[in-house]
């Protein structure tokens, strides 16, 4: 509101929800803190609750933690190279549980909202994909809900999956300490670019496929390799590795330095991203994690990751520093520059 | 498919999802069993899982049960007399937990999908309503998710809430036994008719307001009044009391007889329903439960319900019989007739 009491165009814009508010970046975090989480802080139980804005909640149950995580999936198109909305939903929820240390899901819920006129054959295809992905993850769907909206009231289908699982020790996204090494479990940028290519019908030589996969067993192997040595985890989905690292660094009170030559990026991803003017650091992944690991355990954890089929491209890509809190610094080998924190994922409905 | 290999018009219709598949009745149950639940049965953990199609799942954790329940809310309009989508979401999930015996929610998740251009002021109003309803129920939201879909891709807003809570003893919707009394916790038909009146801008003398409310504490009082005497519970939402009773009777292997003069129906509901050619038995409620109670405990449970502000209109409305399995028989005082099981709720997007 201006001093005259009249609203500026900027004020007017802020009165409406825009696509950036769903993009996984700063705009979304502001909307949640200012609107959706407000007032609940006082009522939070022991553990990690709403205000932490982690991948889920961790609630004290006896001497263990019950991890709970929820995601709605609005991806477009619903079938894409390497996956579909069903695989994305199951993997997304299994991975969010794993990011907090619950690598054996107790159960998932599945709430489907379908547009009138949706083809049952497509629903069956999505269902089969969910069943297969659950079996890969050792998970199952224990309850669900079905709603139908009228024609034109919903673009096809959206799926919410919520997961519960126990963790003996919770790993948050806020535990990085100076000196910790930063590991990624594989190549970055694959999911977002596969979606983008499919949506814009780009004709490409290389094979662009989403990396969507449940990585709970990969994460379990990393955690078991060096108990207590993994200080923080996050899956770099919307907003990519950059968004995940900015959030982790800010919450942990550290700075991060990435060594660009160490970043695993497939050549086709690098060239397509360059063609489109995008940075793979900003592009969503759906089968990857970034881990903070105590320096003396980094090699052991890396070896455990690489021994798993989903972690064969894992790499130590950087380290945490005490300075430049909340920043992500890219060391190109020739010099250093700040990685910008974008508002969020450049593409809407990526997941 | 006909013998000629050509599809009949009926086959063609069955290839598409229609509004009836979201109406909470037989069509929806068929869709879920044939498509969405298929294949998961083999993977279910100990307890009540997907195949039971109860209000949620109950998973064995030590000597207790972890109850998990999920619902997406697509109600239209989002603000209606007596409530809004936020109150509906919280109450719906709290009540589903309570229906399985988990009357003290451990935590709820809240996943919001918003259409681009949605007004932030409305989001704030929904948020306040969720906060207030949580406090009424002694519940809180522990984690969430926010997605934005483009203009025209979603009609406004949908909200998924998933809840977790512990129960020492699980109450299913399948435990009715011959002789059990059937109790409802209050008047029926209020939610659905309030929605219908609001949507069609009916001008009415009487006050039509939704009954949407969290009834976990009411249910806790009933359970505590006569431990072990409540044999089954269900909240009569989509499809109304008729749909809930048909499902309970079928799963329990009993018949049910309702005494029409005993059914609590507000006069305004009775007259508006008559005017619209609807039966209050088929209309959705959002702050009520139907309970099966051992006959010797029915009066004690009734007294406990009536002592609570949300149960003052509670009534014993019928009983279970060994014959007419899966049926709902209405005793009008002058004679008996079968209550038809409709395909589901007559109005789309009721919850």
Interface residues (C-beta under 8 A of the other chain):
Chain A: X14 X15 X16 X17 X18 X19 X20 X21 X22 X23 X28 X31 X32 X35 X36 X37 X38 X39 X40 X43 X44 X45 X49 X50 X54 X56 X57 X59 X61 X62 X66 X68 X69 X70 X71 X72 X73 X74 X106 X107 X109 X110 X111 X112 X113 X114 X115 X116 X117 X118 X119 X120 X121 X123 X124 X127 X128 X131 X134 X135 X140 X141 X142 X143 X144 X145 X146 X147 X148 X149 X150 X152 X153 X154 X155 X158 X160 X162 X164 X166 X348 X349
Chain B: X14 X15 X16 X17 X18 X19 X20 X21 X22 X23 X28 X31 X32 X35 X36 X37 X38 X39 X40 X43 X44 X45 X49 X50 X54 X56 X57 X59 X61 X62 X66 X68 X69 X70 X71 X72 X74 X106 X107 X109 X110 X111 X112 X113 X114 X115 X116 X117 X118 X119 X120 X121 X123 X124 X127 X128 X131 X134 X135 X140 X141 X142 X143 X144 X145 X146 X147 X148 X149 X150 X152 X153 X154 X155 X158 X160 X162 X164 X166 X348 X349
